Amino acid sequence: MRFRAWHRGTKEMDLLLGPFADARLEGMAEADLDRFEALLEEADTDLLKWLTGQEPAPADADRALLSELLAFRVQTHG
């Protein structure tokens, strides 16, 4: 999963998902790993729109995990 987070196909998503994976994957419970793996299945274009606020995430998206990603980004990059 770490490799997939760092090698998304777009540099923007690499920089959003890669550091999060580096910092959090080892401590995640199996259910959280499943959630992150499901998020990695989403298209980069959709994820980027959701994470930048260009579009709201759909109702079936893991909004809690998306919020956690955003909070991590703010915490590590100000």
All heavy atoms as a GROMACS GRO file, in nm:
protein
  619
    1MET      N    1   0.082  -0.119   0.000
    1MET     CA    2   0.000   0.000   0.000
    1MET      C    3   0.087   0.126   0.000
    1MET      O    4   0.048   0.225  -0.060
    1MET     CB    5  -0.093   0.000   0.120
    1MET     CG    6  -0.220  -0.077   0.095
    1MET     SD    7  -0.345  -0.056   0.223
    1MET     CE    8  -0.290  -0.177   0.339
    2ARG      N    9   0.200   0.119   0.068
    2ARG     CA   10   0.288   0.236   0.070
    2ARG      C   11   0.334   0.268  -0.072
    2ARG      O   12   0.333   0.385  -0.113
    2ARG     CB   13   0.408   0.210   0.162
    2ARG     CG   14   0.500   0.330   0.171
    2ARG     CD   15   0.608   0.312   0.275
    2ARG     NE   16   0.544   0.329   0.405
    2ARG     CZ   17   0.565   0.249   0.509
    2ARG    NH1   18   0.646   0.148   0.500
    2ARG    NH2   19   0.504   0.272   0.623
    3PHE      N   20   0.372   0.166  -0.147
    3PHE     CA   21   0.415   0.188  -0.285
    3PHE      C   22   0.303   0.252  -0.366
    3PHE      O   23   0.325   0.348  -0.439
    3PHE     CB   24   0.460   0.056  -0.348
    3PHE     CG   25   0.506   0.071  -0.489
    3PHE    CD1   26   0.636   0.108  -0.517
    3PHE    CD2   27   0.419   0.052  -0.596
    3PHE    CE1   28   0.680   0.125  -0.647
    3PHE    CE2   29   0.461   0.068  -0.727
    3PHE     CZ   30   0.592   0.104  -0.752
    4ARG      N   31   0.183   0.199  -0.352
    4ARG     CA   32   0.068   0.252  -0.427
    4ARG      C   33   0.037   0.396  -0.388
    4ARG      O   34  -0.006   0.476  -0.471
    4ARG     CB   35  -0.054   0.165  -0.405
    4ARG     CG   36  -0.045   0.031  -0.476
    4ARG     CD   37  -0.164  -0.056  -0.452
    4ARG     NE   38  -0.286   0.006  -0.502
    4ARG     CZ   39  -0.406  -0.022  -0.456
    4ARG    NH1   40  -0.423  -0.110  -0.358
    4ARG    NH2   41  -0.512   0.038  -0.506
    5ALA      N   42   0.058   0.430  -0.262
    5ALA     CA   43   0.034   0.567  -0.217
    5ALA      C   44   0.134   0.665  -0.278
    5ALA      O   45   0.100   0.779  -0.307
    5ALA     CB   46   0.039   0.573  -0.064
    6TRP      N   47   0.257   0.620  -0.296
    6TRP     CA   48   0.361   0.706  -0.350
    6TRP      C   49   0.369   0.705  -0.503
    6TRP      O   50   0.437   0.789  -0.562
    6TRP     CB   51   0.498   0.666  -0.295
    6TRP     CG   52   0.530   0.729  -0.164
    6TRP    CD1   53   0.532   0.668  -0.042
    6TRP    CD2   54   0.563   0.866  -0.140
    6TRP    NE1   55   0.565   0.759   0.055
    6TRP    CE2   56   0.585   0.881  -0.002
    6TRP    CE3   57   0.577   0.978  -0.222
    6TRP    CZ2   58   0.620   1.002   0.056
    6TRP    CZ3   59   0.612   1.099  -0.165
    6TRP    CH2   60   0.634   1.110  -0.027
    7HIS      N   61   0.303   0.612  -0.567
    7HIS     CA   62   0.312   0.599  -0.713
    7HIS      C   63   0.172   0.596  -0.773
    7HIS      O   64   0.129   0.499  -0.833
    7HIS     CB   65   0.389   0.472  -0.749
    7HIS     CG   66   0.530   0.475  -0.702
    7HIS    ND1   67   0.565   0.431  -0.576
    7HIS    CD2   68   0.642   0.522  -0.759
    7HIS    CE1   69   0.694   0.448  -0.560
    7HIS    NE2   70   0.744   0.503  -0.669
    8ARG      N   71   0.104   0.709  -0.760
    8ARG     CA   72  -0.035   0.720  -0.801
    8ARG      C   73  -0.051   0.750  -0.950
    8ARG      O   74  -0.151   0.716  -1.008
    8ARG     CB   75  -0.104   0.830  -0.721
    8ARG     CG   76  -0.112   0.806  -0.574
    8ARG     CD   77  -0.206   0.696  -0.541
    8ARG     NE   78  -0.339   0.727  -0.592
    8ARG     CZ   79  -0.439   0.643  -0.591
    8ARG    NH1   80  -0.423   0.522  -0.545
    8ARG    NH2   81  -0.558   0.677  -0.637
    9GLY      N   82   0.042   0.819  -1.006
    9GLY     CA   83   0.027   0.862  -1.144
    9GLY      C   84   0.021   1.013  -1.154
    9GLY      O   85   0.047   1.069  -1.259
   10THR      N   86  -0.013   1.078  -1.044
   10THR     CA   87  -0.006   1.224  -1.040
   10THR      C   88   0.078   1.264  -0.919
   10THR      O   89   0.064   1.206  -0.810
   10THR     CB   90  -0.145   1.291  -1.029
   10THR    OG1   91  -0.206   1.253  -0.907
   10THR    CG2   92  -0.234   1.254  -1.146
   11LYS      N   93   0.164   1.359  -0.938
   11LYS     CA   94   0.254   1.401  -0.830
   11LYS      C   95   0.176   1.458  -0.712
   11LYS      O   96   0.212   1.437  -0.597
   11LYS     CB   97   0.352   1.506  -0.884
   11LYS     CG   98   0.466   1.534  -0.793
   11LYS     CD   99   0.547   1.406  -0.775
   11LYS     CE  100   0.676   1.432  -0.703
   11LYS     NZ  101   0.746   1.307  -0.676
   12GLU      N  102   0.067   1.528  -0.741
   12GLU     CA  103  -0.014   1.586  -0.633
   12GLU      C  104  -0.065   1.478  -0.538
   12GLU      O  105  -0.059   1.493  -0.416
   12GLU     CB  106  -0.133   1.664  -0.689
   12GLU     CG  107  -0.096   1.786  -0.770
   12GLU     CD  108  -0.066   1.756  -0.917
   12GLU    OE1  109  -0.067   1.638  -0.958
   12GLU    OE2  110  -0.041   1.851  -0.991
   13MET      N  111  -0.115   1.369  -0.594
   13MET     CA  112  -0.167   1.261  -0.510
   13MET      C  113  -0.055   1.186  -0.441
   13MET      O  114  -0.070   1.142  -0.327
   13MET     CB  115  -0.256   1.167  -0.590
   13MET     CG  116  -0.388   1.230  -0.630
   13MET     SD  117  -0.477   1.314  -0.495
   13MET     CE  118  -0.496   1.183  -0.377
   14ASP      N  119   0.060   1.171  -0.508
   14ASP     CA  120   0.176   1.110  -0.442
   14ASP      C  121   0.210   1.188  -0.316
   14ASP      O  122   0.236   1.129  -0.211
   14ASP     CB  123   0.299   1.113  -0.534
   14ASP     CG  124   0.288   1.025  -0.657
   14ASP    OD1  125   0.193   0.946  -0.667
   14ASP    OD2  126   0.377   1.038  -0.743
   15LEU      N  127   0.208   1.321  -0.327
   15LEU     CA  128   0.246   1.405  -0.214
   15LEU      C  129   0.139   1.412  -0.104
   15LEU      O  130   0.172   1.441   0.011
   15LEU     CB  131   0.280   1.546  -0.263
   15LEU     CG  132   0.404   1.553  -0.354
   15LEU    CD1  133   0.420   1.693  -0.411
   15LEU    CD2  134   0.529   1.510  -0.279
   16LEU      N  135   0.017   1.384  -0.139
   16LEU     CA  136  -0.089   1.381  -0.038
   16LEU      C  137  -0.097   1.245   0.032
   16LEU      O  138  -0.111   1.238   0.154
   16LEU     CB  139  -0.225   1.413  -0.100
   16LEU     CG  140  -0.249   1.559  -0.137
   16LEU    CD1  141  -0.373   1.572  -0.224
   16LEU    CD2  142  -0.264   1.642  -0.012
   17LEU      N  143  -0.088   1.138  -0.045
   17LEU     CA  144  -0.106   1.004   0.012
   17LEU      C  145   0.023   0.941   0.063
   17LEU      O  146   0.021   0.866   0.161
   17LEU     CB  147  -0.170   0.912  -0.092
   17LEU     CG  148  -0.312   0.948  -0.134
   17LEU    CD1  149  -0.359   0.856  -0.246
   17LEU    CD2  150  -0.407   0.942  -0.017
   18GLY      N  151   0.135   0.968  -0.003
   18GLY     CA  152   0.262   0.904   0.034
   18GLY      C  153   0.306   0.933   0.177
   18GLY      O  154   0.331   0.839   0.254
   19PRO      N  155   0.317   1.059   0.215
   19PRO     CA  156   0.360   1.088   0.353
   19PRO      C  157   0.263   1.033   0.458
   19PRO      O  158   0.305   0.986   0.565
   19PRO     CB  159   0.364   1.241   0.358
   19PRO     CG  160   0.386   1.282   0.216
   19PRO     CD  161   0.311   1.181   0.134
   20PHE      N  162   0.134   1.036   0.428
   20PHE     CA  163   0.035   0.980   0.519
   20PHE      C  164   0.061   0.831   0.537
   20PHE      O  165   0.060   0.780   0.650
   20PHE     CB  166  -0.106   1.005   0.464
   20PHE     CG  167  -0.216   0.951   0.550
   20PHE    CD1  168  -0.263   1.024   0.657
   20PHE    CD2  169  -0.271   0.826   0.526
   20PHE    CE1  170  -0.366   0.975   0.738
   20PHE    CE2  171  -0.373   0.776   0.604
   20PHE     CZ  172  -0.420   0.851   0.712
   21ALA      N  173   0.083   0.761   0.427
   21ALA     CA  174   0.110   0.617   0.434
   21ALA      C  175   0.238   0.590   0.514
   21ALA      O  176   0.240   0.500   0.599
   21ALA     CB  177   0.122   0.559   0.294
   22ASP      N  178   0.342   0.668   0.490
   22ASP     CA  179   0.467   0.649   0.563
   22ASP      C  180   0.446   0.664   0.713
   22ASP      O  181   0.501   0.587   0.792
   22ASP     CB  182   0.572   0.751   0.518
   22ASP     CG  183   0.630   0.720   0.382
   22ASP    OD1  184   0.610   0.608   0.330
   22ASP    OD2  185   0.698   0.809   0.326
   23ALA      N  186   0.368   0.762   0.751
   23ALA     CA  187   0.350   0.792   0.893
   23ALA      C  188   0.250   0.701   0.962
   23ALA      O  189   0.262   0.675   1.083
   23ALA     CB  190   0.307   0.938   0.910
   24ARG      N  191   0.150   0.652   0.891
   24ARG     CA  192   0.038   0.586   0.959
   24ARG      C  193   0.018   0.438   0.934
   24ARG      O  194  -0.044   0.370   1.015
   24ARG     CB  195  -0.093   0.658   0.920
   24ARG     CG  196  -0.097   0.805   0.953
   24ARG     CD  197  -0.128   0.826   1.099
   24ARG     NE  198  -0.122   0.964   1.141
   24ARG     CZ  199  -0.221   1.050   1.136
   24ARG    NH1  200  -0.338   1.013   1.091
   24ARG    NH2  201  -0.203   1.174   1.176
   25LEU      N  202   0.066   0.385   0.823
   25LEU     CA  203   0.032   0.246   0.788
   25LEU      C  204   0.073   0.145   0.895
   25LEU      O  205  -0.004   0.054   0.928
   25LEU     CB  206   0.094   0.206   0.655
   25LEU     CG  207   0.026   0.258   0.530
   25LEU    CD1  208   0.097   0.207   0.405
   25LEU    CD2  209  -0.120   0.219   0.526
   26GLU      N  210   0.191   0.159   0.950
   26GLU     CA  211   0.240   0.061   1.046
   26GLU      C  212   0.152   0.052   1.170
   26GLU      O  213   0.140  -0.055   1.229
   26GLU     CB  214   0.384   0.089   1.084
   26GLU     CG  215   0.480   0.052   0.973
   26GLU     CD  216   0.624   0.067   1.016
   26GLU    OE1  217   0.655   0.045   1.135
   26GLU    OE2  218   0.706   0.100   0.928
   27GLY      N  219   0.091   0.160   1.211
   27GLY     CA  220   0.009   0.160   1.331
   27GLY      C  221  -0.138   0.135   1.308
   27GLY      O  222  -0.216   0.134   1.403
   28MET      N  223  -0.178   0.114   1.184
   28MET     CA  224  -0.320   0.098   1.153
   28MET      C  225  -0.370  -0.041   1.187
   28MET      O  226  -0.301  -0.141   1.164
   28MET     CB  227  -0.346   0.124   1.004
   28MET     CG  228  -0.349   0.267   0.965
   28MET     SD  229  -0.399   0.277   0.790
   28MET     CE  230  -0.405   0.453   0.769
   29ALA      N  231  -0.492  -0.046   1.237
   29ALA     CA  232  -0.561  -0.173   1.258
   29ALA      C  233  -0.601  -0.227   1.121
   29ALA      O  234  -0.607  -0.154   1.022
   29ALA     CB  235  -0.684  -0.151   1.344
   30GLU      N  236  -0.633  -0.354   1.116
   30GLU     CA  237  -0.667  -0.417   0.988
   30GLU      C  238  -0.786  -0.350   0.920
   30GLU      O  239  -0.786  -0.329   0.799
   30GLU     CB  240  -0.696  -0.566   1.008
   30GLU     CG  241  -0.708  -0.639   0.877
   30GLU     CD  242  -0.706  -0.789   0.893
   30GLU    OE1  243  -0.654  -0.840   0.992
   30GLU    OE2  244  -0.760  -0.855   0.803
   31ALA      N  245  -0.885  -0.311   0.997
   31ALA     CA  246  -1.002  -0.244   0.939
   31ALA      C  247  -0.962  -0.110   0.877
   31ALA      O  248  -1.013  -0.074   0.770
   31ALA     CB  249  -1.109  -0.222   1.046
   32ASP      N  250  -0.871  -0.038   0.941
   32ASP     CA  251  -0.825   0.090   0.886
   32ASP      C  252  -0.740   0.069   0.761
   32ASP      O  253  -0.746   0.149   0.668
   32ASP     CB  254  -0.747   0.169   0.990
   32ASP     CG  255  -0.836   0.213   1.105
   32ASP    OD1  256  -0.955   0.239   1.081
   32ASP    OD2  257  -0.786   0.221   1.219
   33LEU      N  258  -0.662  -0.038   0.759
   33LEU     CA  259  -0.586  -0.072   0.638
   33LEU      C  260  -0.681  -0.101   0.522
   33LEU      O  261  -0.656  -0.059   0.409
   33LEU     CB  262  -0.495  -0.191   0.663
   33LEU     CG  263  -0.376  -0.166   0.755
   33LEU    CD1  264  -0.308  -0.298   0.791
   33LEU    CD2  265  -0.277  -0.069   0.693
   34ASP      N  266  -0.790  -0.171   0.552
   34ASP     CA  267  -0.890  -0.199   0.448
   34ASP      C  268  -0.951  -0.069   0.396
   34ASP      O  269  -0.973  -0.055   0.275
   34ASP     CB  270  -1.000  -0.289   0.503
   34ASP     CG  271  -0.953  -0.431   0.530
   34ASP    OD1  272  -0.846  -0.472   0.478
   34ASP    OD2  273  -1.023  -0.501   0.605
   35ARG      N  274  -0.978   0.023   0.485
   35ARG     CA  275  -1.035   0.152   0.444
   35ARG      C  276  -0.938   0.229   0.356
   35ARG      O  277  -0.976   0.288   0.254
   35ARG     CB  278  -1.070   0.236   0.567
   35ARG     CG  279  -1.186   0.182   0.647
   35ARG     CD  280  -1.207   0.255   0.778
   35ARG     NE  281  -1.224   0.398   0.757
   35ARG     CZ  282  -1.172   0.491   0.837
   35ARG    NH1  283  -1.100   0.458   0.942
   35ARG    NH2  284  -1.192   0.618   0.811
   36PHE      N  285  -0.810   0.229   0.394
   36PHE     CA  286  -0.709   0.300   0.315
   36PHE      C  287  -0.692   0.233   0.179
   36PHE      O  288  -0.682   0.301   0.076
   36PHE     CB  289  -0.576   0.305   0.390
   36PHE     CG  290  -0.474   0.393   0.325
   36PHE    CD1  291  -0.492   0.530   0.317
   36PHE    CD2  292  -0.359   0.339   0.269
   36PHE    CE1  293  -0.397   0.612   0.256
   36PHE    CE2  294  -0.264   0.420   0.208
   36PHE     CZ  295  -0.283   0.556   0.202
   37GLU      N  296  -0.694   0.101   0.177
   37GLU     CA  297  -0.682   0.030   0.049
   37GLU      C  298  -0.800   0.063  -0.042
   37GLU      O  299  -0.782   0.084  -0.162
   37GLU     CB  300  -0.674  -0.121   0.073
   37GLU     CG  301  -0.646  -0.198  -0.053
   37GLU     CD  302  -0.614  -0.344  -0.027
   37GLU    OE1  303  -0.656  -0.397   0.078
   37GLU    OE2  304  -0.548  -0.403  -0.113
   38ALA      N  305  -0.919   0.072   0.014
   38ALA     CA  306  -1.036   0.110  -0.066
   38ALA      C  307  -1.020   0.252  -0.121
   38ALA      O  308  -1.055   0.279  -0.236
   38ALA     CB  309  -1.163   0.099   0.019
   39LEU      N  310  -0.964   0.341  -0.041
   39LEU     CA  311  -0.942   0.478  -0.087
   39LEU      C  312  -0.843   0.480  -0.203
   39LEU      O  313  -0.858   0.557  -0.298
   39LEU     CB  314  -0.891   0.565   0.028
   39LEU     CG  315  -0.880   0.713  -0.002
   39LEU    CD1  316  -1.018   0.777  -0.002
   39LEU    CD2  317  -0.790   0.781   0.099
   40LEU      N  318  -0.742   0.393  -0.197
   40LEU     CA  319  -0.644   0.386  -0.306
   40LEU      C  320  -0.706   0.340  -0.437
   40LEU      O  321  -0.649   0.363  -0.543
   40LEU     CB  322  -0.529   0.294  -0.267
   40LEU     CG  323  -0.438   0.342  -0.154
   40LEU    CD1  324  -0.336   0.234  -0.120
   40LEU    CD2  325  -0.370   0.473  -0.188
   41GLU      N  326  -0.822   0.279  -0.431
   41GLU     CA  327  -0.892   0.235  -0.552
   41GLU      C  328  -0.962   0.350  -0.624
   41GLU      O  329  -0.997   0.337  -0.741
   41GLU     CB  330  -0.994   0.126  -0.519
   41GLU     CG  331  -0.934  -0.002  -0.465
   41GLU     CD  332  -0.844  -0.072  -0.567
   41GLU    OE1  333  -0.878  -0.071  -0.687
   41GLU    OE2  334  -0.740  -0.126  -0.525
   42GLU      N  335  -0.980   0.460  -0.556
   42GLU     CA  336  -1.045   0.577  -0.618
   42GLU      C  337  -0.953   0.640  -0.722
   42GLU      O  338  -0.831   0.635  -0.711
   42GLU     CB  339  -1.080   0.682  -0.512
   42GLU     CG  340  -1.177   0.634  -0.406
   42GLU     CD  341  -1.319   0.618  -0.457
   42GLU    OE1  342  -1.350   0.658  -0.571
   42GLU    OE2  343  -1.400   0.564  -0.379
   43ALA      N  344  -1.012   0.702  -0.820
   43ALA     CA  345  -0.936   0.772  -0.924
   43ALA      C  346  -0.868   0.895  -0.866
   43ALA      O  347  -0.925   0.966  -0.782
   43ALA     CB  348  -1.029   0.813  -1.037
   44ASP      N  349  -0.745   0.920  -0.911
   44ASP     CA  350  -0.671   1.036  -0.864
   44ASP      C  351  -0.748   1.166  -0.887
   44ASP      O  352  -0.748   1.254  -0.802
   44ASP     CB  353  -0.537   1.048  -0.937
   44ASP     CG  354  -0.432   0.953  -0.884
   44ASP    OD1  355  -0.458   0.885  -0.782
   44ASP    OD2  356  -0.323   0.946  -0.942
   45THR      N  357  -0.812   1.176  -1.002
   45THR     CA  358  -0.884   1.300  -1.033
   45THR      C  359  -0.996   1.326  -0.932
   45THR      O  360  -1.016   1.438  -0.889
   45THR     CB  361  -0.940   1.297  -1.176
   45THR    OG1  362  -1.016   1.177  -1.194
   45THR    CG2  363  -0.829   1.302  -1.279
   46ASP      N  364  -1.066   1.220  -0.894
   46ASP     CA  365  -1.172   1.235  -0.794
   46ASP      C  366  -1.114   1.268  -0.657
   46ASP      O  367  -1.161   1.361  -0.590
   46ASP     CB  368  -1.257   1.108  -0.785
   46ASP     CG  369  -1.336   1.081  -0.912
   46ASP    OD1  370  -1.367   1.178  -0.984
   46ASP    OD2  371  -1.366   0.964  -0.938
   47LEU      N  372  -1.014   1.193  -0.615
   47LEU     CA  373  -0.954   1.217  -0.483
   47LEU      C  374  -0.902   1.360  -0.472
   47LEU      O  375  -0.921   1.425  -0.370
   47LEU     CB  376  -0.839   1.119  -0.458
   47LEU     CG  377  -0.876   0.980  -0.414
   47LEU    CD1  378  -0.752   0.891  -0.410
   47LEU    CD2  379  -0.942   0.983  -0.278
   48LEU      N  380  -0.836   1.405  -0.574
   48LEU     CA  381  -0.780   1.541  -0.570
   48LEU      C  382  -0.891   1.645  -0.557
   48LEU      O  383  -0.880   1.739  -0.477
   48LEU     CB  384  -0.695   1.568  -0.693
   48LEU     CG  385  -0.616   1.697  -0.691
   48LEU    CD1  386  -0.521   1.703  -0.571
   48LEU    CD2  387  -0.536   1.714  -0.820
   49LYS      N  388  -0.999   1.629  -0.629
   49LYS     CA  389  -1.112   1.722  -0.619
   49LYS      C  390  -1.171   1.721  -0.479
   49LYS      O  391  -1.205   1.825  -0.424
   49LYS     CB  392  -1.220   1.687  -0.721
   49LYS     CG  393  -1.181   1.718  -0.864
   49LYS     CD  394  -1.288   1.670  -0.959
   49LYS     CE  395  -1.241   1.681  -1.103
   49LYS     NZ  396  -1.340   1.622  -1.195
   50TRP      N  397  -1.184   1.601  -0.420
   50TRP     CA  398  -1.242   1.591  -0.286
   50TRP      C  399  -1.150   1.650  -0.181
   50TRP      O  400  -1.195   1.720  -0.090
   50TRP     CB  401  -1.270   1.445  -0.250
   50TRP     CG  402  -1.359   1.373  -0.346
   50TRP    CD1  403  -1.448   1.428  -0.435
   50TRP    CD2  404  -1.368   1.232  -0.363
   50TRP    NE1  405  -1.511   1.329  -0.507
   50TRP    CE2  406  -1.465   1.208  -0.464
   50TRP    CE3  407  -1.306   1.124  -0.303
   50TRP    CZ2  408  -1.498   1.079  -0.505
   50TRP    CZ3  409  -1.339   0.996  -0.343
   50TRP    CH2  410  -1.435   0.974  -0.443
   51LEU      N  411  -1.020   1.623  -0.194
   51LEU     CA  412  -0.924   1.670  -0.093
   51LEU      C  413  -0.894   1.819  -0.103
   51LEU      O  414  -0.855   1.881  -0.005
   51LEU     CB  415  -0.795   1.588  -0.102
   51LEU     CG  416  -0.807   1.443  -0.055
   51LEU    CD1  417  -0.684   1.364  -0.093
   51LEU    CD2  418  -0.830   1.438   0.096
   52THR      N  419  -0.914   1.876  -0.222
   52THR     CA  420  -0.890   2.020  -0.237
   52THR      C  421  -1.018   2.102  -0.224
   52THR      O  422  -1.015   2.224  -0.231
   52THR     CB  423  -0.825   2.051  -0.374
   52THR    OG1  424  -0.911   2.004  -0.478
   52THR    CG2  425  -0.687   1.987  -0.384
   53GLY      N  426  -1.131   2.033  -0.206
   53GLY     CA  427  -1.257   2.103  -0.189
   53GLY      C  428  -1.320   2.150  -0.319
   53GLY      O  429  -1.418   2.225  -0.316
   54GLN      N  430  -1.267   2.107  -0.432
   54GLN     CA  431  -1.326   2.145  -0.561
   54GLN      C  432  -1.464   2.082  -0.579
   54GLN      O  433  -1.549   2.138  -0.645
   54GLN     CB  434  -1.235   2.104  -0.676
   54GLN     CG  435  -1.107   2.181  -0.681
   54GLN     CD  436  -1.015   2.129  -0.791
   54GLN    OE1  437  -1.037   2.022  -0.848
   54GLN    NE2  438  -0.911   2.204  -0.820
   55GLU      N  439  -1.481   1.963  -0.522
   55GLU     CA  440  -1.609   1.892  -0.526
   55GLU      C  441  -1.629   1.823  -0.392
   55GLU      O  442  -1.532   1.777  -0.332
   55GLU     CB  443  -1.611   1.785  -0.635
   55GLU     CG  444  -1.620   1.836  -0.774
   55GLU     CD  445  -1.630   1.722  -0.876
   55GLU    OE1  446  -1.649   1.605  -0.838
   55GLU    OE2  447  -1.618   1.753  -0.995
   56PRO      N  448  -1.752   1.814  -0.346
   56PRO     CA  449  -1.775   1.736  -0.224
   56PRO      C  450  -1.758   1.587  -0.253
   56PRO      O  451  -1.789   1.541  -0.364
   56PRO     CB  452  -1.919   1.769  -0.186
   56PRO     CG  453  -1.982   1.814  -0.313
   56PRO     CD  454  -1.873   1.875  -0.398
   57ALA      N  455  -1.709   1.515  -0.156
   57ALA     CA  456  -1.698   1.371  -0.171
   57ALA      C  457  -1.838   1.311  -0.175
   57ALA      O  458  -1.928   1.360  -0.106
   57ALA     CB  459  -1.618   1.312  -0.055
   58PRO      N  460  -1.859   1.209  -0.254
   58PRO     CA  461  -1.991   1.147  -0.259
   58PRO      C  462  -2.026   1.081  -0.126
   58PRO      O  463  -1.939   1.055  -0.043
   58PRO     CB  464  -1.978   1.043  -0.371
   58PRO     CG  465  -1.833   1.017  -0.384
   58PRO     CD  466  -1.763   1.142  -0.342
   59ALA      N  467  -2.153   1.055  -0.108
   59ALA     CA  468  -2.202   0.999   0.018
   59ALA      C  469  -2.137   0.865   0.051
   59ALA      O  470  -2.118   0.833   0.168
   59ALA     CB  471  -2.353   0.985   0.012
   60ASP      N  472  -2.100   0.788  -0.051
   60ASP     CA  473  -2.042   0.657  -0.024
   60ASP      C  474  -1.890   0.661  -0.004
   60ASP      O  475  -1.828   0.558   0.022
   60ASP     CB  476  -2.078   0.557  -0.134
   60ASP     CG  477  -2.022   0.596  -0.270
   60ASP    OD1  478  -1.987   0.713  -0.291
   60ASP    OD2  479  -2.013   0.507  -0.357
   61ALA      N  480  -1.829   0.778  -0.013
   61ALA     CA  481  -1.686   0.792   0.011
   61ALA      C  482  -1.658   0.787   0.161
   61ALA      O  483  -1.744   0.819   0.242
   61ALA     CB  484  -1.635   0.924  -0.047
   62ASP      N  485  -1.537   0.748   0.196
   62ASP     CA  486  -1.496   0.742   0.336
   62ASP      C  487  -1.455   0.882   0.380
   62ASP      O  488  -1.338   0.919   0.381
   62ASP     CB  489  -1.381   0.643   0.353
   62ASP     CG  490  -1.346   0.614   0.497
   62ASP    OD1  491  -1.379   0.696   0.585
   62ASP    OD2  492  -1.284   0.509   0.522
   63ARG      N  493  -1.554   0.961   0.414
   63ARG     CA  494  -1.530   1.102   0.448
   63ARG      C  495  -1.445   1.117   0.573
   63ARG      O  496  -1.368   1.212   0.585
   63ARG     CB  497  -1.662   1.175   0.464
   63ARG     CG  498  -1.734   1.190   0.330
   63ARG     CD  499  -1.865   1.262   0.343
   63ARG     NE  500  -1.930   1.268   0.213
   63ARG     CZ  501  -2.030   1.346   0.188
   63ARG    NH1  502  -2.078   1.425   0.281
   63ARG    NH2  503  -2.084   1.347   0.068
   64ALA      N  504  -1.456   1.023   0.666
   64ALA     CA  505  -1.374   1.030   0.787
   64ALA      C  506  -1.226   1.013   0.752
   64ALA      O  507  -1.141   1.086   0.803
   64ALA     CB  508  -1.418   0.923   0.886
   65LEU      N  509  -1.196   0.922   0.662
   65LEU     CA  510  -1.057   0.902   0.621
   65LEU      C  511  -1.008   1.021   0.539
   65LEU      O  512  -0.894   1.065   0.555
   65LEU     CB  513  -1.041   0.771   0.543
   65LEU     CG  514  -0.900   0.734   0.500
   65LEU    CD1  515  -0.802   0.735   0.617
   65LEU    CD2  516  -0.900   0.598   0.431
   66LEU      N  517  -1.092   1.075   0.455
   66LEU     CA  518  -1.053   1.195   0.380
   66LEU      C  519  -1.023   1.311   0.475
   66LEU      O  520  -0.924   1.383   0.457
   66LEU     CB  521  -1.164   1.234   0.282
   66LEU     CG  522  -1.185   1.139   0.164
   66LEU    CD1  523  -1.314   1.175   0.090
   66LEU    CD2  524  -1.066   1.140   0.069
   67SER      N  525  -1.103   1.326   0.578
   67SER     CA  526  -1.078   1.431   0.678
   67SER      C  527  -0.947   1.406   0.752
   67SER      O  528  -0.873   1.499   0.781
   67SER     CB  529  -1.193   1.438   0.778
   67SER     OG  530  -1.310   1.481   0.715
   68GLU      N  531  -0.920   1.280   0.781
   68GLU     CA  532  -0.795   1.245   0.848
   68GLU      C  533  -0.675   1.278   0.761
   68GLU      O  534  -0.574   1.330   0.808
   68GLU     CB  535  -0.796   1.096   0.883
   68GLU     CG  536  -0.686   1.054   0.975
   68GLU     CD  537  -0.696   0.907   1.015
   68GLU    OE1  538  -0.806   0.850   1.013
   68GLU    OE2  539  -0.590   0.851   1.047
   69LEU      N  540  -0.687   1.252   0.632
   69LEU     CA  541  -0.579   1.287   0.538
   69LEU      C  542  -0.556   1.438   0.534
   69LEU      O  543  -0.442   1.484   0.536
   69LEU     CB  544  -0.614   1.238   0.397
   69LEU     CG  545  -0.580   1.095   0.364
   69LEU    CD1  546  -0.659   1.047   0.245
   69LEU    CD2  547  -0.432   1.085   0.335
   70LEU      N  548  -0.664   1.514   0.528
   70LEU     CA  549  -0.652   1.660   0.528
   70LEU      C  550  -0.590   1.712   0.657
   70LEU      O  551  -0.504   1.800   0.654
   70LEU     CB  552  -0.786   1.725   0.503
   70LEU     CG  553  -0.840   1.716   0.361
   70LEU    CD1  554  -0.981   1.769   0.354
   70LEU    CD2  555  -0.749   1.790   0.265
   71ALA      N  556  -0.633   1.658   0.769
   71ALA     CA  557  -0.578   1.701   0.898
   71ALA      C  558  -0.430   1.667   0.907
   71ALA      O  559  -0.350   1.748   0.957
   71ALA     CB  560  -0.655   1.635   1.012
   72PHE      N  561  -0.392   1.553   0.858
   72PHE     CA  562  -0.250   1.514   0.856
   72PHE      C  563  -0.170   1.611   0.771
   72PHE      O  564  -0.063   1.656   0.811
   72PHE     CB  565  -0.235   1.372   0.802
   72PHE     CG  566  -0.092   1.329   0.790
   72PHE    CD1  567  -0.024   1.281   0.900
   72PHE    CD2  568  -0.026   1.335   0.668
   72PHE    CE1  569   0.110   1.241   0.888
   72PHE    CE2  570   0.105   1.296   0.654
   72PHE     CZ  571   0.174   1.250   0.764
   73ARG      N  572  -0.225   1.646   0.657
   73ARG     CA  573  -0.154   1.739   0.566
   73ARG      C  574  -0.134   1.875   0.632
   73ARG      O  575  -0.027   1.933   0.627
   73ARG     CB  576  -0.234   1.752   0.436
   73ARG     CG  577  -0.172   1.842   0.336
   73ARG     CD  578  -0.057   1.776   0.270
   73ARG     NE  579  -0.006   1.865   0.166
   73ARG     CZ  580   0.116   1.855   0.118
   73ARG    NH1  581   0.196   1.762   0.158
   73ARG    NH2  582   0.155   1.938   0.025
   74VAL      N  583  -0.238   1.925   0.697
   74VAL     CA  584  -0.229   2.055   0.765
   74VAL      C  585  -0.129   2.046   0.881
   74VAL      O  586  -0.047   2.136   0.899
   74VAL     CB  587  -0.367   2.099   0.815
   74VAL    CG1  588  -0.358   2.216   0.909
   74VAL    CG2  589  -0.457   2.132   0.697
   75GLN      N  590  -0.134   1.937   0.955
   75GLN     CA  591  -0.046   1.919   1.070
   75GLN      C  592   0.101   1.913   1.027
   75GLN      O  593   0.187   1.970   1.095
   75GLN     CB  594  -0.084   1.791   1.143
   75GLN     CG  595   0.000   1.760   1.262
   75GLN     CD  596  -0.036   1.624   1.324
   75GLN    OE1  597  -0.090   1.538   1.256
   75GLN    NE2  598  -0.006   1.608   1.449
   76THR      N  599   0.130   1.848   0.917
   76THR     CA  600   0.268   1.831   0.875
   76THR      C  601   0.321   1.944   0.787
   76THR      O  602   0.440   1.962   0.777
   76THR     CB  603   0.288   1.697   0.801
   76THR    OG1  604   0.204   1.692   0.686
   76THR    CG2  605   0.260   1.580   0.893
   77HIS      N  606   0.230   2.021   0.726
   77HIS     CA  607   0.274   2.126   0.633
   77HIS      C  608   0.219   2.264   0.664
   77HIS      O  609   0.242   2.357   0.589
   77HIS     CB  610   0.237   2.088   0.489
   77HIS     CG  611   0.315   1.974   0.435
   77HIS    ND1  612   0.390   1.889   0.511
   77HIS    CD2  613   0.329   1.929   0.310
   77HIS    CE1  614   0.446   1.798   0.436
   77HIS    NE2  615   0.412   1.819   0.313
   78GLY      N  616   0.145   2.272   0.770
   78GLY     CA  617   0.093   2.402   0.811
   78GLY      C  618  -0.014   2.460   0.732
   78GLY      O  619  -0.071   2.447   0.642
   0.00000   0.00000   0.00000
